[in-house]
Amino acid sequence: MLIQNWMTTEVITVTPETSLLKIGKLMRDNNVRRLPVLDDKGHVVGIISDRDVRDASPSKATTLDMYEMHYLLAELKAKDIMTPRPFTVKPTDTVEKAAMMMLDNKFGGLPVVEESGRLVGIISDQDVFKALVSITGVREGGIQLGIEIANRPGAMKPIFDLLRAHGARILSVLSANNQDGDRQVFLRLREMESREAEEAVIADVKEHAHLLYWARNEVHLV
């Protein structure tokens, strides 16, 4: 999954001289939580989050009057509150890499830049969620099977052969190592011609593998 296929390309941006007053309005009007800061060549020089705006704004308990607050909000610029030289990703990086960077650094989004440094998009946690939903095939229904197998070459072949014998069609396959070094594999199968056919697959998998759970609309632990 490449970022270029999941990123948002219509990005609201500001310059280093944009006032805090305008930044806040842009975020509210466009329902966005972060704004890349670009120089006059379209290169990313910073990023501003909604938290940056909140931290820089006067609190409700301030003693400033309305005119003083308006002056402060107009005088504070993007360059005064932005995070300079933010982490960025390339459009040809993977969504997994972006997700890992966001998770490790507690970011909600990352600017996407070309090799030249010019902004071409932004990828957010919402984009990552969309990619996850898409690759799992969950919107297409069917059933999911969670199994545990030995972490060795060819361990999944008997399961694939079993599914083929039942005429089951696979929507997605995801896997991860568990704490013991075995593999947990999560298979989503397309809806079959009948509930009986699906239940036969589940029973056969349970007989030939360590079935952790199966799920249609609800999860059934084994």
URTANOR-V40790 format. One record per residue. N is the residue number from 1. PHI is phi as a letter, one per 20 degrees, with the letter a starting at -180 (NA if undefined). BURIAL is + if it has 16 or more other C-alpha atoms within 10 Angstrom, else -. D_FIRST is the distance of its C-alpha to the first C-alpha in Angstrom with 1 decimal. Layout:
((N & PHI & BURIAL & D_FIRST) (N & PHI & BURIAL & D_FIRST))
This chain:
((1 & NA & - & 0.0) (2 & e & + & 3.8) (3 & g & + & 6.6) (4 & f & + & 8.6) (5 & e & - & 7.4) (6 & c & + & 8.2) (7 & f & + & 11.0) (8 & e & + & 14.6) (9 & e & - & 16.4) (10 & e & - & 19.9) (11 & d & + & 20.7) (12 & f & - & 24.2) (13 & c & + & 25.6) (14 & c & + & 28.9) (15 & d & + & 31.0) (16 & g & + & 32.8) (17 & e & - & 36.0) (18 & f & + & 34.7) (19 & f & + & 36.9) (20 & f & + & 36.0) (21 & g & + & 37.6) (22 & f & - & 35.3) (23 & f & + & 32.2) (24 & f & + & 33.1) (25 & f & - & 33.8) (26 & f & + & 30.5) (27 & f & + & 28.6) (28 & f & - & 30.8) (29 & f & - & 30.9) (30 & d & - & 27.1) (31 & l & - & 26.2) (32 & c & - & 23.9) (33 & d & + & 24.1) (34 & b & + & 23.3) (35 & c & + & 24.3) (36 & f & + & 23.4) (37 & d & + & 26.7) (38 & d & + & 26.9) (39 & e & - & 29.8) (40 & f & - & 31.5) (41 & d & - & 29.0) (42 & n & + & 25.9) (43 & e & + & 24.9) (44 & f & + & 23.8) (45 & d & + & 26.8) (46 & a & + & 26.2) (47 & b & + & 24.8) (48 & c & + & 26.8) (49 & d & + & 26.0) (50 & f & + & 28.2) (51 & f & - & 29.6) (52 & g & + & 30.8) (53 & f & + & 32.6) (54 & f & - & 34.2) (55 & f & - & 35.4) (56 & e & - & 36.9) (57 & e & + & 38.5) (58 & f & - & 42.1) (59 & f & - & 42.4) (60 & f & - & 44.4) (61 & e & - & 47.2) (62 & f & - & 47.7) (63 & e & - & 51.2) (64 & f & - & 50.1) (65 & e & - & 51.4) (66 & g & - & 49.3) (67 & f & - & 50.1) (68 & f & - & 49.3) (69 & f & + & 45.9) (70 & f & - & 45.2) (71 & f & - & 46.3) (72 & f & + & 44.1) (73 & f & + & 41.0) (74 & f & - & 41.7) (75 & e & - & 42.5) (76 & f & + & 39.5) (77 & d & + & 36.7) (78 & g & + & 33.0) (79 & f & + & 33.8) (80 & e & - & 35.9) (81 & c & + & 33.3) (82 & f & + & 29.9) (83 & e & + & 28.0) (84 & f & - & 28.3) (85 & l & - & 25.8) (86 & f & + & 22.8) (87 & f & + & 19.7) (88 & c & + & 17.1) (89 & c & + & 13.7) (90 & e & + & 12.7) (91 & f & + & 10.6) (92 & e & - & 9.1) (93 & f & - & 8.5) (94 & e & + & 5.5) (95 & f & + & 5.7) (96 & f & - & 7.6) (97 & f & - & 9.9) (98 & f & + & 10.7) (99 & f & + & 11.5) (100 & f & - & 13.6) (101 & f & + & 15.4) (102 & f & + & 16.2) (103 & f & - & 17.5) (104 & f & - & 19.5) (105 & d & - & 21.0) (106 & l & - & 21.4) (107 & e & + & 19.8) (108 & e & + & 18.8) (109 & a & + & 16.7) (110 & c & + & 16.1) (111 & f & + & 17.0) (112 & d & + & 14.7) (113 & c & + & 16.9) (114 & f & - & 17.4) (115 & g & - & 19.2) (116 & f & - & 22.4) (117 & n & + & 21.7) (118 & f & + & 21.7) (119 & f & + & 19.8) (120 & c & + & 17.2) (121 & r & + & 15.7) (122 & b & + & 15.3) (123 & d & + & 12.7) (124 & d & + & 14.6) (125 & f & + & 14.7) (126 & f & - & 15.0) (127 & f & + & 11.6) (128 & f & + & 10.2) (129 & f & - & 12.6) (130 & f & - & 11.6) (131 & f & + & 8.0) (132 & f & - & 9.9) (133 & f & - & 12.5) (134 & f & - & 10.5) (135 & f & - & 9.0) (136 & f & + & 12.5) (137 & m & + & 14.3) (138 & f & + & 17.0) (139 & f & - & 18.1) (140 & e & - & 19.1) (141 & m & - & 21.6) (142 & m & + & 22.9) (143 & c & + & 23.4) (144 & d & + & 21.6) (145 & c & + & 23.1) (146 & d & + & 22.8) (147 & c & + & 24.4) (148 & c & + & 25.3) (149 & c & + & 25.7) (150 & f & - & 26.9) (151 & e & - & 24.4) (152 & b & - & 25.5) (153 & g & - & 24.4) (154 & n & - & 24.9) (155 & f & - & 25.4) (156 & e & + & 23.2) (157 & g & - & 25.0) (158 & f & - & 27.9) (159 & f & + & 25.8) (160 & f & - & 23.9) (161 & f & - & 27.3) (162 & f & + & 28.7) (163 & f & + & 26.1) (164 & f & - & 26.7) (165 & f & - & 30.4) (166 & e & - & 30.1) (167 & m & - & 28.1) (168 & f & + & 25.2) (169 & d & - & 21.9) (170 & e & + & 18.7) (171 & e & + & 16.0) (172 & b & + & 13.8) (173 & c & - & 14.4) (174 & c & - & 13.7) (175 & b & - & 16.0) (176 & b & - & 17.5) (177 & f & - & 20.7) (178 & e & - & 23.7) (179 & f & - & 26.6) (180 & e & - & 28.5) (181 & n & - & 25.9) (182 & f & - & 25.3) (183 & d & + & 22.0) (184 & d & + & 21.3) (185 & d & + & 19.4) (186 & d & + & 18.4) (187 & d & + & 18.6) (188 & d & + & 18.5) (189 & d & + & 20.8) (190 & f & + & 21.6) (191 & g & + & 24.9) (192 & e & + & 27.7) (193 & f & - & 31.0) (194 & b & - & 32.9) (195 & f & - & 32.9) (196 & f & - & 35.1) (197 & f & - & 32.5) (198 & f & + & 29.9) (199 & f & - & 32.5) (200 & f & - & 33.4) (201 & f & + & 29.9) (202 & g & + & 29.9) (203 & f & - & 33.4) (204 & f & - & 32.6) (205 & f & + & 29.5) (206 & f & + & 31.7) (207 & f & - & 34.3) (208 & d & - & 32.2) (209 & b & - & 29.8) (210 & e & - & 29.7) (211 & e & + & 28.5) (212 & e & + & 27.6) (213 & a & + & 27.2) (214 & c & + & 26.4) (215 & b & - & 25.5) (216 & d & + & 26.1) (217 & e & - & 26.9) (218 & c & - & 28.1) (219 & e & - & 27.4) (220 & d & - & 30.2) (221 & f & - & 30.6) (222 & d & - & 32.3))
